[in-house]
Amino acid sequence: MALDPKSLTDAIDTAFGVEWKKVKTNPLPDAGKDDRRLMFAAVARGVLQYLSDHQGEFISGVTLAPSGTTTTTSYDASATQLNITMGD
């Protein structure tokens, strides 16, 4: 699965609606929807670009466990490549 700005924007938009309703106790209004979407898209793009640019700085290892087992194997990561597509 590739990490992409549209999917992250959608997730942020959905999460914002959930959090809004928790705090305000009513659904998120449609007013300002386009401006929120623009802001969420910018945040998503910025986060993914940052992760892409700095992935070698924050991922230092990985631990894998085969499905259905409790056995794990750990590996040091000398280089990483997140599956990020910036697209349009």
N, C-alpha and C positions, 0 to 999 in steps of 0.2 A: 504494500500500500504506500503510495507516495503522499507526502505531506504537501498540501497545496493551499494557496491563499483563500480560494473560494470555500473549501471545506472548513478551514479554520474560521473564516468570516461567518459562515453559517452556524458553527458551534458557539461562537461568541454571541451572536445575535440571539440564539435560542437561550443560552445561559443568562443573558441580560434580562430577557423576558421573565424567566423563572425567578431570578433574584428580585426584580421589580415587584412582582406579585407578592413575594414573601414580605417585602418591606412596606409596600403601599397598599396591599390587600385588594387591589383591583388590577385588571389586565393592563398591559402596556398600551398606551394610546397610539393610534396611527400617526398622530401629529409628530413631525420630526423624523419619521421613519427613514427617509432618504438620507438625511444628515447622519443619523446613527449608523446606517449601513456604510456610508463613506468613511466614517471614523473607524468602524470595526474592520473594514477592509484594509485601511492604512495600518492599523495595529497588527493585524494578521500578517501582512506583507513584511512589516518591520521585524516582527518576532521571527518569522521564518528566515529572513535574510540574516538576522543576527545569529541564529542557530547554525545556519549554513556557513557563515564566515568564521565562527568560533568553535565548531564542533570538536576540533582536536584539543581544545582547551578544557572541555568539561566532561568528555567521555574518556575515561582512562582504563576501563575494563568492562567485561561482560561476563555474566554467569548464566549458563544455559542448563536447562533441565529437560530431558526428553519427556514427552507427554506420557502421563500415567506412571511416572517414577518419582522418587524423592532424591535420586542421585543427581548431583550437580557437578559441572565442570566450569572452572573460572579461567578466563584468559585476560592477559594484559592487552590493551589496545595501543599499538604504536601509531596507528592511523585509522581514521573512521570516515565513513561517507554516508550521511543520512540521505534518505531518498526524498529529497525536496525538489518539487517542480514549481518554479515561480510563475510560469505561464502568464496569461493576461488577466 
